[in-house]
Amino acid sequence: MEFSISIDIEKIKRSLPFTAKILDYGCGYGRISRLLKDAGYVNIIGYDTSLGMIERGQIENPDLDLRHNETFELPESSERFDAALVAAVFTSLPDESMQAMVLKEMNRILNDDGVLILSEFLRDDQRLYDANGCFVSKIGIRMKHFHESEISSLLHGWDIIHFESVKTESIGRSIVPAVHVIAHSMK
């Protein structure tokens, strides 16, 4: 499987110095970490709950710092970050309480002036959704796409400094709507 959601690397470069300490939360096999490193960022740590994805990433990108963590909470001793990048994590976590827990965790690990960089899929007209915006993917996984207002509600309490609707490629290679958000931590 090849992940595809886009990030706005140019906006990130305008928001963060290349020395910023960045967490790629839900890094999978390191696709976004690779983009960040290739753009010039030097201090990136990726975490994912899928050992298979981390093992794949370590083979495909041996120069990246990709770590397995069995839970969605990072080790209590984990360092603090200048930015936490969360790309399509909530799409694969349709449970609202889990989404809230992840955002609480991102707030915990961010420095006082840290930023959350979020990229999520929005609902489109190519799928049939249930009342909560969920659907079952072609590989049998329950997933969620959002309305823009749901993303805003999810980030209640965060200081949103950038919110933009974009088009991106889905895993199935269709062009679909998504949102890019940059927000300051709730501290």
Steps between C-alpha positions, in 0.01 A plus 500: 500500500626846409366792703426817313358791703690818426666747733582861416878481528541863389270626776683279750832646387360850558376397847790294638878536489692202359635431849149458650440177686209335316285204601346306209216340695352199324801498268423168333799407287644853512362663186442839666824478702680440169337811347605707802856370495530555124376857555790561741362415845756323716323412826200275424373208706218282371277282719241246387301225669549263205818299538467384138496859374802591713691194377416592140613857564828387652570300183389771253637795699782377725619857559172601669429472873179294495383344826235249593267580789225253590255763624385837373662665801871565469738394776466737797871567477477602135659830416314819413453612140474828312243348264279193481395393152183289486413390145187286443522359852142598586380353171613161628380573857126557460429488876457854637636412844820366340531815289468713817760284675745544211454879506553502877820303445617741229440790738700319771809442285507842334715782634309803626528668159465173307277450197274223384509435125192305398401356164172305474264380231166674457177336385453471125230380265687180406400303811195404699546612859306407811357779720842550664695534176636147524537240228671165453806522277576259217731311735227464764607771746244741652612853421366854536496808283406837644303815433711814549282588800588165662871580470439841657304338784767235549756778544289694751739675735791503254598833345450432128738716299447337160200305367485416131292264288709327234482216252718194559537148375329215685650155551286391204664777290183711472525876549303580815452794740716538808590766751836638614508660843771660712408574861683610815484279803242555772760586765 
